[in-house]
Amino acid sequence: MSMIRMLTMIAALTAASLAASTALADTPPKPPAQAGKPADKPAAKPGDDKTVKKEPLAQATAERFIAFFDKLVELVVANKDDCTKMATAVNGHVDANQALLKEIADAKAQNKEPPKAMKDHVMQKTQDELQPAMMAKCGQDKAVMAAFMRIRPGARTTK
């Protein structure tokens, strides 16, 4: 997996994954079918992902996740030249924050959406700090990649 793809996936799975189908919800409705013409698609049924209203993620949870993510970026930047230390630091940070990561995974399962400010913050930090620090040396390191994959909602939490 390429470095850019991995970082994009992590950023998406951590913050934006809670709103994976937001784009579908924001799609403008199609104009009604004209008389005598069949509709392109049947109407959405209750329970379809497109009809499910996203609830906002609790602000306190969003703030805790931002603090978690900022610390993660800080650890990566501090260890950008030592992949072993980076993997150890990321694993330790993930281990120390299992309750928060479970809360985020549960929120995703409950169809909660993170605030736009949280998504924007994570994406900006990823682009400006996380990605350059990873590209310095450890972008393809297997231990580092495995440590990052543990952040995903529903990911196996043991090393």
C-alpha positions in Angstrom: 0.0 0.0 0.0 1.5 3.3 -1.0 2.2 5.9 1.7 -0.3 8.5 0.3 -3.0 5.9 0.1 -2.3 4.7 3.7 -2.4 8.2 5.1 -5.5 9.1 3.2 -7.1 5.9 4.4 -6.2 6.5 8.0 -7.4 10.1 7.9 -10.6 9.0 6.2 -11.2 6.0 8.6 -10.5 8.0 11.7 -12.5 11.2 11.3 -14.3 11.0 8.0 -15.2 7.4 8.3 -17.9 8.4 10.6 -19.5 10.2 7.7 -18.6 7.8 4.9 -22.0 8.2 3.3 -22.3 11.9 3.9 -21.8 12.6 0.2 -24.8 10.5 -0.6 -26.9 12.4 1.9 -25.8 15.7 0.4 -26.6 14.7 -3.2 -29.3 17.0 -4.5 -32.6 15.3 -5.2 -33.4 14.4 -8.8 -36.4 16.3 -10.4 -39.6 14.2 -10.4 -40.1 12.0 -13.4 -42.2 13.5 -16.1 -45.7 12.0 -16.7 -45.6 9.0 -18.9 -41.9 8.4 -18.3 -40.8 5.7 -15.9 -38.5 6.9 -13.0 -34.8 6.0 -13.4 -34.7 4.2 -10.1 -37.2 3.1 -7.5 -37.8 5.3 -4.5 -35.5 4.7 -1.6 -36.9 2.4 1.0 -36.6 3.0 4.8 -33.4 1.6 6.0 -31.5 2.4 2.8 -28.2 4.2 3.6 -29.4 7.2 1.5 -32.4 7.8 3.7 -30.7 7.5 7.0 -30.3 10.8 8.7 -26.9 11.2 10.3 -26.8 12.3 13.9 -23.9 14.6 15.0 -21.1 13.1 17.0 -21.0 14.5 20.6 -18.8 17.6 20.7 -16.9 16.2 23.7 -16.1 13.0 21.7 -15.0 15.1 18.8 -12.7 17.2 21.0 -11.2 14.1 22.6 -10.5 12.6 19.2 -8.9 15.8 17.9 -6.6 15.7 21.0 -5.8 12.0 20.3 -5.1 12.8 16.6 -2.9 15.8 17.4 -0.8 13.7 19.9 -0.5 11.0 17.2 0.8 13.5 14.7 3.2 14.9 17.4 4.5 11.3 18.0 5.0 10.7 14.3 6.8 14.0 13.8 9.1 13.4 16.8 10.1 9.9 15.6 10.2 10.5 11.8 13.8 9.3 11.5 13.4 6.1 13.6 10.7 3.7 12.4 11.0 1.4 15.3 10.4 4.2 17.8 7.6 5.5 15.7 5.8 2.1 15.6 6.3 1.7 19.4 5.0 5.2 20.1 1.9 4.8 17.8 1.1 1.4 19.4 1.4 2.9 22.9 -0.8 5.8 22.0 -3.4 3.5 20.5 -3.2 1.2 23.5 -3.7 4.1 25.9 -6.8 5.3 23.9 -8.7 2.1 23.4 -11.8 3.5 25.1 -11.9 6.5 22.8 -11.3 4.4 19.7 -14.1 2.1 20.8 -16.4 5.1 21.3 -15.6 6.3 17.8 -16.3 2.9 16.3 -19.6 2.7 18.2 -20.5 6.2 17.0 -19.9 5.1 13.5 -22.0 2.0 14.0 -24.8 4.3 15.4 -24.6 6.4 12.2 -23.1 9.5 13.9 -21.3 12.1 11.8 -18.3 14.0 13.0 -18.4 17.8 12.9 -17.0 19.4 9.7 -14.4 21.2 11.8 -13.1 17.8 13.1 -12.9 16.4 9.6 -11.2 19.5 8.3 -8.7 19.5 11.2 -7.7 15.9 10.6 -7.4 16.3 6.9 -5.3 19.5 7.2 -3.0 18.0 9.9 -2.6 14.9 7.8 -1.6 17.0 4.7 0.6 19.5 6.5 2.4 17.4 9.2 1.6 13.7 9.2 2.2 12.9 5.6 5.6 14.8 5.3 6.8 13.2 8.6 5.9 9.7 7.3 7.4 10.3 3.9 10.7 11.2 5.6 11.6 7.6 6.2 8.9 5.3 7.6 6.1 5.4 5.0 6.7 1.8 3.9 7.7 0.4 7.2 5.6 -2.7 8.0 5.5 -2.1 11.8 4.5 1.5 11.4 1.8 0.6 8.9 0.5 -2.1 11.2 0.4 0.3 14.2 -1.6 2.8 12.1 -4.0 0.2 11.0 -5.0 -0.5 14.6 -6.6 3.0 14.7 -9.4 2.0 12.2 -12.8 1.7 13.8 -13.4 -2.0 14.5 -9.7 -2.9 14.0 -8.1 -5.6 16.0 -6.7 -3.8 19.1 -4.0 -6.2 20.1 -0.5 -6.0 18.6 
